[in-house]
Amino acid sequence: MLKQEIEINIVKQNNIPYVPKVSVIVPVYNVSKYLHQCLDGIVHQTLNEIEIICIDDGSTDESFNILQNYASKDERMTVVHKTNSGYGHSMNIGLKLAKGEYIGIVESDDWVETQMFEKLYQKATLHHLDVVKSNFYDYWAEKDQLSQKVFVMPENDLNEVIRPQERQNIFWQMPCIWAAIYRRQFLEENDIQFLETPGASYQDTAFNFKVWALAHRVLLIDEAFLHYRRDNEQSSVNSKGKVFCIADEYHEIERFLKQKNMTHLLALMNRLKFSTYMWNYKRLCWPLNWHFLKFMSEEFKTAKHNGLLDKNLFSKEYRKIKKIISYPFLFFISSQLKYYRQKKRG
């Protein structure tokens, strides 16, 4: 949890006479370039009975002024202004303030089509769902506003109510937590929150795993509504920093599973962790990649010692993880040589 003193000010509280069908949480930090497009898609939703909770994380640009302007014209908006403390803390404030039957998330550099929450809410209530998730679009404004549909699951897994623990392929898909709505009571009863590490550092990872671990009724649909911006140079996915932040997320997952007496999912968690750690390792440069590989080697050595590496889950990758555990330096040299050969070939 955050240790520093955080100043939180609810600048404007929504004024609505009904229980919202969906609470839309919008975390905001220095996105004035994109914020109008984001908010326009939300305030013009065809589902009118929503609340819009915007949490400004100490922006230094015009973001906060833009929020105040929209809030002055829409009684459904709540605006929170706080000291900069990171994405996870912002999201947890939003979860605490939310009063809706379901909760949606729109990141403030993305934008949504106006029928998104009406269609998701209709599915959620029709099938009594904990979660309903749609496909989404990758979006590049600088490429003539190009949107390319991304599928969250293979087609044969769509349009069927499932329990993720029984259909574990869902755990392997990218989190895309903003392409869904979540039953608020389900989140609250299971104490599903975000890890409050500073900055925007992959906090969707642990949140997503917790949701799939505990949800009983999930529906994935073919339609797509959210446009996920790929050309924001400030996005955390474009950052080379925060080397060990992804490890914080997996430590949180492990803590959560043990707390919930769900240790049967630890082997699956370690398999997913291996893939994510390898992605992180490959994106890093010297000497950070070597430092991370040594850390990775020790983590998986401990997991193997505790019987939490399932060879059947790793398949061909099991040789690789054995080499990382036993001979990290040799793995480092061979992987770097392979990388430079591929780079030389172009």
Secondary structure as GFF3:
##gff-version 3
##sequence-region A 1 346
A	DSSP	beta_strand	8	12	.	.	.	ID=ss1
A	DSSP	beta_strand	22	28	.	.	.	ID=ss2
A	DSSP	alpha_helix	32	43	.	.	.	ID=ss3
A	DSSP	beta_strand	50	56	.	.	.	ID=ss4
A	DSSP	alpha_helix	63	71	.	.	.	ID=ss5
A	DSSP	beta_strand	77	82	.	.	.	ID=ss6
A	DSSP	alpha_helix	87	97	.	.	.	ID=ss7
A	DSSP	beta_strand	102	105	.	.	.	ID=ss8
A	DSSP	beta_strand	111	112	.	.	.	ID=ss9
A	DSSP	alpha_helix	116	126	.	.	.	ID=ss10
A	DSSP	beta_strand	131	140	.	.	.	ID=ss11
A	DSSP	beta_strand	146	150	.	.	.	ID=ss12
A	DSSP	three_ten_helix	155	157	.	.	.	ID=ss13
A	DSSP	three_ten_helix	164	166	.	.	.	ID=ss14
A	DSSP	three_ten_helix	168	172	.	.	.	ID=ss15
A	DSSP	three_ten_helix	177	179	.	.	.	ID=ss16
A	DSSP	beta_strand	180	183	.	.	.	ID=ss17
A	DSSP	alpha_helix	184	189	.	.	.	ID=ss18
A	DSSP	alpha_helix	204	214	.	.	.	ID=ss19
A	DSSP	beta_strand	218	229	.	.	.	ID=ss20
A	DSSP	three_ten_helix	236	238	.	.	.	ID=ss21
A	DSSP	alpha_helix	245	259	.	.	.	ID=ss22
A	DSSP	three_ten_helix	263	265	.	.	.	ID=ss23
A	DSSP	alpha_helix	266	283	.	.	.	ID=ss24
A	DSSP	alpha_helix	288	305	.	.	.	ID=ss25
A	DSSP	alpha_helix	311	314	.	.	.	ID=ss26
A	DSSP	alpha_helix	317	326	.	.	.	ID=ss27
A	DSSP	alpha_helix	328	345	.	.	.	ID=ss28
###
